[in-house]
């Protein structure tokens, strides 16, 4: 499977890139993020992080289809 992955804010800083194409065997959004933490030494999982698939907010258990675009958003603090 191939996916375009986009990173935002802190995740962009941790990976050193805004987006990348990833080819892997497939699975869930959580499994993809876990794979990417192995690829990017500075990428860290965040408990309140969000994920979207094809521009729609998603859950971490969503099974990905070939060529889905996956967006990872770190938690945002505000006040």
N, CA, C and O atoms as a printed pandas DataFrame, in Angstrom:
     atom_number atom_name residue_name chain_id  residue_number  x_coord  y_coord  z_coord
0              1         N          UNK        A               1    0.832   -1.178    0.000
1              2        CA          UNK        A               1    0.000    0.000    0.000
2              3         C          UNK        A               1    0.879    1.244    0.000
3              4         O          UNK        A               1    1.975    1.254    0.560
4              5         N          UNK        A               2    0.377    2.278   -0.633
5              6        CA          UNK        A               2    1.056    3.572   -0.620
6              7         C          UNK        A               2    0.119    4.613   -0.023
7              8         O          UNK        A               2   -1.086    4.620   -0.276
8              9         N          UNK        A               3    0.725    5.503    0.789
9             10        CA          UNK        A               3   -0.034    6.582    1.400
10            11         C          UNK        A               3    0.783    7.862    1.375
11            12         O          UNK        A               3    2.005    7.834    1.524
12            13         N          UNK        A               4    0.101    8.982    1.187
13            14        CA          UNK        A               4    0.746   10.270    1.413
14            15         C          UNK        A               4    0.456   10.614    2.868
15            16         O          UNK        A               4   -0.693   10.603    3.308
16            17         N          UNK        A               5    1.509   10.917    3.597
17            18        CA          UNK        A               5    1.381   11.261    5.010
18            19         C          UNK        A               5    1.772   12.719    5.173
19            20         O          UNK        A               5    2.803   13.156    4.661
20            21         N          UNK        A               6    0.942   13.471    5.890
21            22        CA          UNK        A               6    1.244   14.879    6.162
22            23         C          UNK        A               6    1.341   15.084    7.671
23            24         O          UNK        A               6    0.546   14.550    8.444
24            25         N          UNK        A               7    2.342   15.874    8.067
25            26        CA          UNK        A               7    2.591   16.154    9.485
26            27         C          UNK        A               7    2.330   17.633    9.761
27            28         O          UNK        A               7    2.597   18.489    8.918
28            29         N          UNK        A               8    1.810   17.918   10.942
29            30        CA          UNK        A               8    1.517   19.292   11.320
30            31         C          UNK        A               8    2.201   19.654   12.630
31            32         O          UNK        A               8    2.405   18.806   13.499
32            33         N          UNK        A               9    2.552   20.935   12.757
33            34        CA          UNK        A               9    3.100   21.533   13.979
34            35         C          UNK        A               9    4.270   20.722   14.544
35            36         O          UNK        A               9    5.261   20.506   13.847
36            37         N          UNK        A              10    4.166   20.278   15.782
37            38        CA          UNK        A              10    5.255   19.567   16.455
38            39         C          UNK        A              10    5.683   18.320   15.688
39            40         O          UNK        A              10    6.875   18.019   15.623
40            41         N          UNK        A              11    4.730   17.591   15.105
41            42        CA          UNK        A              11    5.092   16.392   14.344
42            43         C          UNK        A              11    5.949   16.754   13.131
43            44         O          UNK        A              11    6.850   16.000   12.762
44            45         N          UNK        A              12    5.676   17.889   12.517
45            46        CA          UNK        A              12    6.490   18.347   11.389
46            47         C          UNK        A              12    7.908   18.634   11.863
47            48         O          UNK        A              12    8.877   18.286   11.187
48            49         N          UNK        A              13    8.027   19.264   13.019
49            50        CA          UNK        A              13    9.357   19.546   13.575
50            51         C          UNK        A              13   10.088   18.249   13.929
51            52         O          UNK        A              13   11.287   18.127   13.678
52            53         N          UNK        A              14    9.383   17.294   14.502
53            54        CA          UNK        A              14   10.010   16.039   14.923
54            55         C          UNK        A              14   10.480   15.189   13.742
55            56         O          UNK        A              14   11.500   14.506   13.838
56            57         N          UNK        A              15    9.745   15.227   12.632
57            58        CA          UNK        A              15   10.125   14.419   11.469
58            59         C          UNK        A              15   11.068   15.165   10.531
59            60         O          UNK        A              15   11.811   14.549    9.768
60            61         N          UNK        A              16   11.033   16.491   10.591
61            62        CA          UNK        A              16   11.850   17.282    9.679
62            63         C          UNK        A              16   11.267   17.390    8.289
63            64         O          UNK        A              16   11.959   17.796    7.356
64            65         N          UNK        A              17    9.992   17.029    8.136
65            66        CA          UNK        A              17    9.343   17.162    6.829
66            67         C          UNK        A              17    7.851   17.430    7.013
67            68         O          UNK        A              17    7.255   17.060    8.024
68            69         N          UNK        A              18    7.270   18.079    6.015
69            70        CA          UNK        A              18    5.843   18.383    6.051
70            71         C          UNK        A              18    5.008   17.210    5.543
71            72         O          UNK        A              18    3.874   17.006    5.976
72            73         N          UNK        A              19    5.589   16.440    4.615
73            74        CA          UNK        A              19    4.861   15.296    4.070
74            75         C          UNK        A              19    5.846   14.298    3.476
75            76         O          UNK        A              19    7.005   14.615    3.208
76            77         N          UNK        A              20    5.352   13.098    3.284
77            78        CA          UNK        A              20    6.158   12.054    2.651
78            79         C          UNK        A              20    5.226   10.979    2.117
79            80         O          UNK        A              20    4.082   10.859    2.555
80            81         N          UNK        A              21    5.725   10.206    1.175
81            82        CA          UNK        A              21    4.998    9.044    0.670
82            83         C          UNK        A              21    5.546    7.814    1.372
83            84         O          UNK        A              21    6.759    7.632    1.481
84            85         N          UNK        A              22    4.639    6.975    1.846
85            86        CA          UNK        A              22    5.031    5.788    2.599
86            87         C          UNK        A              22    4.460    4.561    1.905
87            88         O          UNK        A              22    3.278    4.518    1.566
88            89         N          UNK        A              23    5.303    3.578    1.699
89            90        CA          UNK        A              23    4.861    2.303    1.151
90            91         C          UNK        A              23    5.065    1.250    2.238
91            92         O          UNK        A              23    6.160    1.119    2.784
92            93         N          UNK        A              24    4.004    0.500    2.550
93            94        CA          UNK        A              24    4.079   -0.502    3.608
94            95         C          UNK        A              24    3.038   -1.582    3.351
95            96         O          UNK        A              24    2.318   -1.529    2.353
96            97         N          UNK        A              25    2.957   -2.558    4.242
97            98        CA          UNK        A              25    2.059   -3.699    4.031
98            99         C          UNK        A              25    0.601   -3.393    4.347
99           100         O          UNK        A              25   -0.284   -4.151    3.949
100          101         N          UNK        A              26    0.334   -2.295    5.055
101          102        CA          UNK        A              26   -1.039   -1.896    5.359
102          103         C          UNK        A              26   -1.437   -2.189    6.791
103          104         O          UNK        A              26   -0.760   -2.929    7.505
104          105         N          UNK        A              27   -2.551   -1.592    7.196
105          106        CA          UNK        A              27   -3.064   -1.759    8.552
106          107         C          UNK        A              27   -3.860   -0.545    8.965
107          108         O          UNK        A              27   -4.516    0.090    8.139
108          109         N          UNK        A              28   -3.801   -0.221   10.254
109          110        CA          UNK        A              28   -4.577    0.894   10.805
110          111         C          UNK        A              28   -3.739    2.173   10.875
111          112         O          UNK        A              28   -2.523    2.146   10.683
112          113         N          UNK        A              29   -4.404    3.277   11.149
113          114        CA          UNK        A              29   -3.704    4.546   11.319
114          115         C          UNK        A              29   -2.716    4.462   12.484
115          116         O          UNK        A              29   -1.627    5.031   12.412
116          117         N          UNK        A              30   -3.081    3.768   13.536
117          118        CA          UNK        A              30   -2.190    3.594   14.686
118          119         C          UNK        A              30   -0.941    2.809   14.301
119          120         O          UNK        A              30    0.168    3.163   14.699
120          121         N          UNK        A              31   -1.125    1.752   13.531
121          122        CA          UNK        A              31    0.010    0.935   13.096
122          123         C          UNK        A              31    0.926    1.728   12.172
123          124         O          UNK        A              31    2.146    1.579   12.232
124          125         N          UNK        A              32    0.347    2.571   11.317
125          126        CA          UNK        A              32    1.154    3.418   10.453
126          127         C          UNK        A              32    1.974    4.398   11.281
127          128         O          UNK        A              32    3.162    4.588   11.021
128          129         N          UNK        A              33    1.350    5.020   12.275
129          130        CA          UNK        A              33    2.087    5.969   13.112
130          131         C          UNK        A              33    3.215    5.251   13.845
131          132         O          UNK        A              33    4.314    5.794   13.967
132          133         N          UNK        A              34    2.964    4.064   14.325
133          134        CA          UNK        A              34    3.997    3.287   15.006
134          135         C          UNK        A              34    5.164    2.992   14.060
135          136         O          UNK        A              34    6.325    3.089   14.456
136          137         N          UNK        A              35    4.858    2.636   12.829
137          138        CA          UNK        A              35    5.900    2.405   11.822
138          139         C          UNK        A              35    6.731    3.666   11.622
139          140         O          UNK        A              35    7.955    3.599   11.508
140          141         N          UNK        A              36    6.061    4.813   11.581
141          142        CA          UNK        A              36    6.753    6.078   11.346
142          143         C          UNK        A              36    7.609    6.502   12.531
143          144         O          UNK        A              36    8.626    7.170   12.343
144          145         N          UNK        A              37    7.221    6.129   13.751
145          146        CA          UNK        A              37    8.073    6.439   14.906
146          147         C          UNK        A              37    9.368    5.652   14.836
147          148         O          UNK        A              37   10.390    6.093   15.362
148          149         N          UNK        A              38    9.340    4.496   14.195
149          150        CA          UNK        A              38   10.558    3.733   13.976
150          151         C          UNK        A              38   11.441    4.354   12.911
151          152         O          UNK        A              38   12.666    4.244   12.970
152          153         N          UNK        A              39   10.826    5.001   11.947
153          154        CA          UNK        A              39   11.566    5.638   10.851
154          155         C          UNK        A              39   12.161    6.974   11.274
155          156         O          UNK        A              39   13.283    7.306   10.894
156          157         N          UNK        A              40   11.410    7.739   12.059
157          158        CA          UNK        A              40   11.830    9.074   12.503
158          159         C          UNK        A              40   12.141    9.021   14.002
159          160         O          UNK        A              40   11.234    8.958   14.831
160          161         N          UNK        A              41   13.406    9.048   14.329
161          162        CA          UNK        A              41   13.846    8.886   15.720
162          163         C          UNK        A              41   13.237    9.906   16.674
163          164         O          UNK        A              41   13.035    9.598   17.849
164          165         N          UNK        A              42   12.941   11.113   16.197
165          166        CA          UNK        A              42   12.411   12.158   17.076
166          167         C          UNK        A              42   10.888   12.177   17.162
167          168         O          UNK        A              42   10.333   12.901   17.988
168          169         N          UNK        A              43   10.209   11.404   16.335
169          170        CA          UNK        A              43    8.742   11.399   16.342
170          171         C          UNK        A              43    8.243   10.641   17.559
171          172         O          UNK        A              43    8.595    9.481   17.770
172          173         N          UNK        A              44    7.426   11.302   18.349
173          174        CA          UNK        A              44    6.911   10.717   19.583
174          175         C          UNK        A              44    5.382   10.690   19.561
175          176         O          UNK        A              44    4.735   11.652   19.147
176          177         N          UNK        A              45    4.828    9.589   20.007
177          178        CA          UNK        A              45    3.380    9.475   20.129
178          179         C          UNK        A              45    2.886   10.399   21.234
179          180         O          UNK        A              45    3.532   10.540   22.272
180          181         N          UNK        A              46    1.765   11.012   21.006
181          182        CA          UNK        A              46    1.144   11.905   21.980
182          183         C          UNK        A              46   -0.265   11.398   22.269
183          184         O          UNK        A              46   -1.024   11.103   21.345
184          185         N          UNK        A              47   -0.609   11.298   23.529
185          186        CA          UNK        A              47   -1.900   10.725   23.921
186          187         C          UNK        A              47   -3.093   11.457   23.306
187          188         O          UNK        A              47   -4.078   10.815   22.943
188          189         N          UNK        A              48   -3.028   12.768   23.181
189          190        CA          UNK        A              48   -4.157   13.540   22.673
190          191         C          UNK        A              48   -4.022   13.886   21.195
191          192         O          UNK        A              48   -4.736   14.756   20.698
192          193         N          UNK        A              49   -3.115   13.217   20.485
193          194        CA          UNK        A              49   -2.921   13.496   19.061
194          195         C          UNK        A              49   -4.163   13.092   18.267
195          196         O          UNK        A              49   -4.933   12.226   18.682
196          197         N          UNK        A              50   -4.334   13.740   17.118
197          198        CA          UNK        A              50   -5.468   13.473   16.248
198          199         C          UNK        A              50   -4.976   12.979   14.894
199          200         O          UNK        A              50   -3.842   13.239   14.490
200          201         N          UNK        A              51   -5.851   12.266   14.208
201          202        CA          UNK        A              51   -5.524   11.756   12.874
202          203         C          UNK        A              51   -6.720   11.988   11.952
203          204         O          UNK        A              51   -7.873   11.903   12.376
204          205         N          UNK        A              52   -6.429   12.279   10.699
205          206        CA          UNK        A              52   -7.468   12.415    9.675
206          207         C          UNK        A              52   -7.065   11.555    8.483
207          208         O          UNK        A              52   -5.881   11.372    8.197
208          209         N          UNK        A              53   -8.069   11.037    7.800
209          210        CA          UNK        A              53   -7.843   10.257    6.590
210          211         C          UNK        A              53   -8.666   10.888    5.478
211          212         O          UNK        A              53   -9.884   11.030    5.593
212          213         N          UNK        A              54   -7.990   11.260    4.410
213          214        CA          UNK        A              54   -8.651   11.906    3.262
214          215         C          UNK        A              54   -9.455   13.135    3.706
215          216         O          UNK        A              54  -10.599   13.331    3.297
216          217         N          UNK        A              55   -8.829   13.948    4.546
217          218        CA          UNK        A              55   -9.387   15.221    5.033
218          219         C          UNK        A              55  -10.611   15.078    5.933
219          220         O          UNK        A              55  -11.355   16.041    6.115
220          221         N          UNK        A              56  -10.830   13.892    6.497
221          222        CA          UNK        A              56  -11.910   13.692    7.463
222          223         C          UNK        A              56  -11.318   13.144    8.748
223          224         O          UNK        A              56  -10.536   12.194    8.717
224          225         N          UNK        A              57  -11.688   13.737    9.883
225          226        CA          UNK        A              57  -11.175   13.266   11.165
226          227         C          UNK        A              57  -11.514   11.780   11.316
227          228         O          UNK        A              57  -12.580   11.317   10.910
228          229         N          UNK        A              58  -10.581   11.063   11.907
229          230        CA          UNK        A              58  -10.677    9.611   11.964
230          231         C          UNK        A              58  -10.285    9.121   13.348
231          232         O          UNK        A              58   -9.870    9.899   14.208
232          233         N          UNK        A              59  -10.421    7.843   13.543
233          234        CA          UNK        A              59   -9.954    7.215   14.770
234          235         C          UNK        A              59   -8.640    6.511   14.513
235          236         O          UNK        A              59   -8.256    6.295   13.364
236          237         N          UNK        A              60   -7.955    6.155   15.575
237          238        CA          UNK        A              60   -6.666    5.485   15.467
238          239         C          UNK        A              60   -6.796    4.027   15.068
239          240         O          UNK        A              60   -5.790    3.364   14.816
240          241         N          UNK        A              61   -8.019    3.515   15.008
241          242        CA          UNK        A              61   -8.238    2.117   14.630
242          243         C          UNK        A              61   -8.750    1.969   13.204
243          244         O          UNK        A              61   -9.111    0.868   12.789
244          245         N          UNK        A              62   -8.785    3.065   12.448
245          246        CA          UNK        A              62   -9.294    2.989   11.078
246          247         C          UNK        A              62   -8.319    2.207   10.186
247          248         O          UNK        A              62   -7.117    2.472   10.168
248          249         N          UNK        A              63   -8.866    1.251    9.458
249          250        CA          UNK        A              63   -8.065    0.483    8.507
250          251         C          UNK        A              63   -7.895    1.324    7.245
251          252         O          UNK        A              63   -8.867    1.839    6.692
252          253         N          UNK        A              64   -6.662    1.454    6.803
253          254        CA          UNK        A              64   -6.359    2.296    5.653
254          255         C          UNK        A              64   -6.510    1.532    4.348
255          256         O          UNK        A              64   -6.250    0.331    4.274
256          257         N          UNK        A              65   -6.941    2.262    3.316
257          258        CA          UNK        A              65   -7.039    1.730    1.960
258          259         C          UNK        A              65   -5.867    2.272    1.150
259          260         O          UNK        A              65   -5.300    3.309    1.495
260          261         N          UNK        A              66   -5.508    1.589    0.095
261          262        CA          UNK        A              66   -4.409    2.019   -0.761
262          263         C          UNK        A              66   -4.650    3.453   -1.246
263          264         O          UNK        A              66   -5.753    3.794   -1.673
264          265         N          UNK        A              67   -3.635    4.264   -1.178
265          266        CA          UNK        A              67   -3.615    5.663   -1.635
266          267         C          UNK        A              67   -4.406    6.627   -0.755
267          268         O          UNK        A              67   -4.666    7.756   -1.172
268          269         N          UNK        A              68   -4.799    6.210    0.458
269          270        CA          UNK        A              68   -5.396    7.166    1.396
270          271         C          UNK        A              68   -4.347    8.211    1.765
271          272         O          UNK        A              68   -3.153    7.916    1.817
272          273         N          UNK        A              69   -4.803    9.428    2.018
273          274        CA          UNK        A              69   -3.928   10.474    2.537
274          275         C          UNK        A              69   -4.171   10.563    4.041
275          276         O          UNK        A              69   -5.308   10.707    4.490
276          277         N          UNK        A              70   -3.089   10.474    4.814
277          278        CA          UNK        A              70   -3.197   10.429    6.273
278          279         C          UNK        A              70   -2.538   11.672    6.855
279          280         O          UNK        A              70   -1.401   11.995    6.511
280          281         N          UNK        A              71   -3.254   12.371    7.738
281          282        CA          UNK        A              71   -2.751   13.590    8.360
282          283         C          UNK        A              71   -2.627   13.380    9.858
283          284         O          UNK        A              71   -3.572   12.921   10.499
284          285         N          UNK        A              72   -1.479   13.709   10.420
285          286        CA          UNK        A              72   -1.244   13.553   11.855
286          287         C          UNK        A              72   -1.107   14.925   12.504
287          288         O          UNK        A              72   -0.306   15.753   12.071
288          289         N          UNK        A              73   -1.911   15.156   13.562
289          290        CA          UNK        A              73   -1.935   16.415   14.290
290          291         C          UNK        A              73   -1.557   16.185   15.744
291          292         O          UNK        A              73   -2.215   15.395   16.421
292          293         N          UNK        A              74   -0.515   16.849   16.253
293          294        CA          UNK        A              74   -0.194   16.710   17.673
294          295         C          UNK        A              74   -1.224   17.456   18.509
295          296         O          UNK        A              74   -1.988   18.258   17.973
296          297         N          UNK        A              75   -1.255   17.203   19.813
297          298        CA          UNK        A              75   -2.158   17.945   20.691
298          299         C          UNK        A              75   -1.828   19.427   20.643
299          300         O          UNK        A              75   -0.671   19.815   20.479
300          301         N          UNK        A              76   -2.854   20.246   20.789
301          302        CA          UNK        A              76   -2.665   21.692   20.765
302          303         C          UNK        A              76   -3.115   22.267   22.102
303          304         O          UNK        A              76   -4.224   21.998   22.564
304          305         N          UNK        A              77   -2.254   23.051   22.710
305          306        CA          UNK        A              77   -2.623   23.732   23.958
306          307         C          UNK        A              77   -3.079   25.136   23.619
307          308         O          UNK        A              77   -2.541   25.775   22.714
308          309         N          UNK        A              78   -4.031   25.591   24.320
309          310        CA          UNK        A              78   -4.528   26.957   24.069
310          311         C          UNK        A              78   -5.110   27.549   25.323
311          312         O          UNK        A              78   -5.241   26.887   26.353
312          313         N          UNK        A              79   -5.445   28.773   25.215
313          314        CA          UNK        A              79   -5.997   29.401   26.401
314          315         C          UNK        A              79   -6.655   30.693   26.065
315          316         O          UNK        A              79   -7.181   31.366   26.952
